[in-house]
Amino acid sequence: MASQRDIAVTVETIGPITAQEYLNQMPKNRRLSQAGVDRWAKAMKEDDWIPEANGPIRFDTDGNLIDGQHRLRALIATGLALSFIVVRNVPLAGLYVMDLNRTRTLADALYINGEADSGGLASTINFYSEYLRSGMVQKISWGGKGLTIPEALALLNEAPGLRGSLKTGHSMRRFFQGGAGRWAIVHYILSGVDAEDAAAFLSQLSTGIDLHQAHPILHLRRRLLEDAGAIRKLPIRDYTALIFKAWNMWRTGKTTPRALYWRAGGRNPESYPVPE
């Protein structure tokens, strides 16, 4: 890893030809925002360009461009030659924590790393982190701390199966909506209990085949389909609690003649179900 003494900072006058050369040294970056390019181009053409105020162009320790694609593409569009601060030998970890004109998200970092569905995987990782922290599948709870990008990438490295679960997540959301990330983490958690049962449970839930009137999966299916068409949706915590409650009933052979529900509050609140 580069030390502070290895990092080189210079001021360069960059024109369109050099800008394209630098862009050719960018193996992968976050998706291009044309609006961002247009915004930079407008500032450049209106003589509103201050190198010290607009952030440096950055290269990593391998000479790859890791910050500046929008400004360089804007420069090409204007045909101008302008001064830039250029920083070389930036450690790769800096790619995820730099304070840029548009903050990088976990989805950006995953995209840069070559993940096929960076947005869905980011959602799955965040749900998994919160489940590990609070024992519930929900949005980050009050007082909860979101992951930094390095922490999220480390968590994915520890749980690579999240990628495979995301494929199931996309399949399930076609039936019930609810978001691929939510369904991905449900699949991941249930598969951790019993992979074959998880596949059978989600298959019956999605198809509705061979479910008698007192079957817990049938009642869950009806409730989730009802939620899919509702204007006011169930909170994610309640939604996933119903799934895990039906799973536990199914796994223990219980039936119910009534609609499935989960009581979060009131006189007799239920604990969040732990899949077993």
C-alpha positions in Angstrom: 0.0 0.0 0.0 1.3 3.5 -0.9 2.4 5.6 2.0 1.9 9.4 2.2 5.4 9.8 0.9 4.6 7.7 -2.2 1.6 9.9 -3.2 2.5 12.5 -5.8 0.6 15.7 -6.2 1.1 17.9 -9.3 -0.8 20.7 -11.2 -1.2 19.9 -14.9 -2.8 21.6 -17.8 -5.0 19.0 -19.4 -6.6 19.3 -22.9 -8.9 16.9 -24.7 -6.2 14.6 -26.1 -4.6 14.1 -22.6 -8.1 13.8 -21.1 -8.8 10.9 -23.4 -5.5 9.2 -22.7 -6.3 9.4 -19.0 -9.8 8.0 -19.6 -8.2 5.1 -21.4 -6.4 4.3 -18.1 -9.7 3.8 -16.3 -10.5 0.0 -16.1 -13.8 0.5 -14.5 -15.6 3.2 -12.5 -19.1 4.0 -11.4 -21.7 4.5 -14.1 -21.4 7.7 -16.1 -23.9 10.4 -15.3 -24.5 12.5 -18.4 -26.1 15.2 -16.2 -22.8 15.3 -14.2 -20.8 15.7 -17.4 -23.1 18.5 -18.6 -22.9 20.2 -15.3 -19.1 20.2 -15.3 -19.0 21.3 -19.0 -21.2 24.3 -18.3 -19.0 25.4 -15.4 -15.9 25.1 -17.6 -17.4 27.0 -20.5 -18.6 29.8 -18.2 -15.1 30.3 -16.9 -16.2 29.0 -13.5 -13.4 26.6 -13.1 -11.1 26.7 -10.0 -8.8 23.7 -9.8 -8.3 24.0 -6.0 -12.1 24.0 -5.4 -13.1 21.2 -7.8 -11.2 18.2 -6.5 -8.2 16.4 -8.0 -7.9 13.8 -10.7 -6.8 10.7 -9.0 -4.8 7.6 -10.1 -4.2 4.5 -8.1 -0.9 2.7 -7.4 -1.2 0.8 -10.7 -1.7 4.0 -12.7 -5.4 3.5 -13.2 -7.7 6.5 -13.2 -10.0 6.2 -10.2 -11.5 9.7 -9.9 -12.3 12.3 -12.6 -14.1 10.6 -15.4 -17.0 13.2 -15.4 -14.6 16.2 -15.4 -12.4 14.7 -18.1 -15.3 13.9 -20.3 -16.7 17.4 -19.8 -13.3 18.7 -20.8 -13.4 16.8 -24.0 -16.9 18.0 -24.8 -15.8 21.7 -24.4 -12.5 21.4 -26.3 -10.7 23.5 -23.6 -7.4 23.0 -21.9 -7.6 23.7 -18.1 -5.5 23.3 -15.0 -6.2 20.3 -12.7 -4.6 19.0 -9.5 -3.5 15.5 -10.2 -2.8 12.9 -7.4 -1.0 9.7 -8.2 -0.4 6.5 -6.2 -3.7 6.6 -4.3 -4.3 3.3 -2.4 -7.2 1.4 -3.9 -9.1 1.6 -0.6 -9.3 5.3 -1.2 -11.6 4.6 -4.1 -14.5 3.8 -1.7 -14.0 6.6 0.8 -13.2 9.6 -1.3 -15.3 12.7 -0.8 -16.3 13.4 -4.4 -18.7 15.7 -6.2 -21.2 12.8 -6.1 -20.8 10.5 -3.1 -20.0 6.9 -4.0 -22.5 4.4 -2.6 -22.1 0.8 -1.8 -23.8 0.0 -5.1 -21.1 2.1 -6.9 -18.3 0.2 -5.2 -19.9 -3.2 -6.1 -20.3 -2.0 -9.7 -16.7 -1.0 -9.8 -15.8 -4.5 -8.5 -17.7 -6.1 -11.4 -20.8 -7.3 -9.6 -23.6 -7.9 -12.1 -26.4 -6.5 -10.0 -24.7 -4.0 -7.8 -28.0 -2.3 -6.5 -29.7 -5.5 -5.5 -26.5 -6.9 -3.9 -26.0 -3.7 -1.9 -29.6 -4.0 -0.6 -29.0 -7.6 0.3 -25.8 -6.8 2.2 -27.5 -4.1 4.2 -30.4 -6.3 5.1 -28.0 -9.0 6.2 -25.9 -6.6 8.3 -29.1 -5.4 10.1 -30.2 -9.0 10.6 -26.9 -9.8 12.2 -27.2 -6.7 14.4 -30.8 -6.8 15.5 -32.0 -10.3 14.6 -34.6 -8.9 12.3 -34.9 -8.3 8.5 -35.8 -4.7 8.3 -34.4 -1.4 7.3 -31.6 -0.1 9.6 -33.4 0.3 12.9 -33.4 3.5 15.0 -30.0 4.0 16.5 -28.5 1.5 14.1 -25.2 2.2 12.3 -24.9 1.7 8.6 -21.9 -0.2 7.2 -19.0 1.6 5.7 -18.1 0.4 2.2 -15.0 -1.5 3.3 -17.1 -3.2 6.1 -19.8 -4.1 3.5 -17.3 -5.6 1.1 -15.7 -7.6 4.0 -19.2 -8.9 4.9 -19.8 -10.0 1.4 -16.5 -11.8 1.4 -17.6 -13.6 4.5 -21.0 -14.5 3.0 -20.5 -15.0 -0.7 -23.7 -17.0 -0.9 -25.6 -13.7 -0.8 -24.9 -13.5 -4.6 -26.7 -16.8 -5.3 -29.6 -15.8 -3.0 -30.1 -12.6 -5.0 -31.0 -14.7 -8.1 -33.8 -16.3 -6.1 -34.7 -12.9 -4.8 -35.4 -11.6 -8.3 -37.5 -14.6 -9.0 -39.6 -14.2 -5.9 -40.2 -10.4 -6.4 -41.8 -11.2 -9.7 -44.6 -12.9 -7.8 -44.9 -10.7 -4.8 -42.9 -7.5 -5.4 -41.2 -6.4 -2.2 -37.7 -5.9 -3.6 -35.1 -8.5 -4.7 -32.8 -7.7 -1.7 -35.5 -8.5 0.8 -36.3 -11.8 -0.8 -32.6 -12.6 -1.2 -31.9 -12.3 2.5 -35.0 -14.4 3.3 -33.7 -17.1 1.0 -30.2 -16.8 2.5 -31.4 -17.2 6.0 -33.8 -20.0 5.3 -31.2 -21.9 3.3 -28.9 -21.6 6.3 -31.5 -23.6 8.2 -32.2 -26.2 5.5 -31.4 -25.5 1.8 -33.8 -28.2 0.5 -36.7 -27.1 2.6 -36.0 -23.4 1.7 -36.3 -24.3 -2.0 -39.5 -26.3 -1.4 -41.1 -23.6 0.8 -40.4 -20.7 -1.7 -41.5 -22.9 -4.6 -44.9 -23.6 -3.0 -45.2 -20.0 -1.9 -44.7 -18.7 -5.5 -46.8 -21.3 -7.3 -49.6 -22.1 -4.7 -49.6 -25.7 -5.9 -50.9 -28.5 -3.5 -51.9 -26.1 -0.6 -55.0 -27.0 1.3 -57.1 -24.4 3.0 -55.5 -24.6 6.4 -51.9 -24.6 5.0 -49.7 -21.9 6.5 -48.0 -21.2 3.2 -51.4 -20.6 1.5 -52.3 -18.1 4.1 -48.9 -16.4 3.7 -49.3 -16.4 0.0 -52.7 -14.7 0.2 -51.4 -12.1 2.6 -48.3 -11.2 0.5 -50.4 -11.0 -2.7 -52.8 -8.7 -0.9 -49.8 -6.6 0.2 -48.5 -6.4 -3.4 -51.7 -4.7 -4.5 -52.1 -2.5 -1.5 -51.3 1.2 -1.5 -50.1 1.1 2.1 -47.5 -1.7 2.4 -46.5 -3.8 5.3 -43.3 -2.6 7.0 -40.4 -4.9 6.0 -40.1 -6.1 9.6 -43.7 -7.3 9.7 -43.5 -8.7 6.1 -40.5 -10.9 6.9 -41.9 -11.8 10.3 -44.9 -13.3 8.6 -42.6 -15.3 6.2 -40.6 -16.7 9.1 -43.7 -17.4 11.1 -45.2 -19.4 8.3 -41.9 -21.2 7.7 -41.8 -22.4 11.3 -45.4 -23.5 11.2 -44.7 -25.4 8.0 -41.6 -27.0 9.3 -43.3 -28.3 12.4 -46.4 -29.5 10.6 -48.8 -26.9 12.1 -51.9 -25.7 10.2 -54.2 -22.7 10.7 -57.8 -22.1 9.6 -57.4 -18.4 10.0 -55.5 -15.7 8.1 -51.9 -15.4 9.0 -50.9 -12.4 11.1 -48.0 -11.2 13.4 -48.7 -9.0 16.3 -45.8 -6.5 16.9 -47.4 -4.5 19.7 -50.4 -4.3 21.9 -51.1 -6.3 25.0 -49.6 -9.5 23.8 -46.9 -8.7 21.3 -45.1 -11.6 19.6 -41.4 -12.0 19.4 -39.9 -11.7 16.0 -39.8 -15.3 14.7 -36.4 -17.0 14.6 -36.4 -19.5 11.6 -35.9 -23.0 12.8 
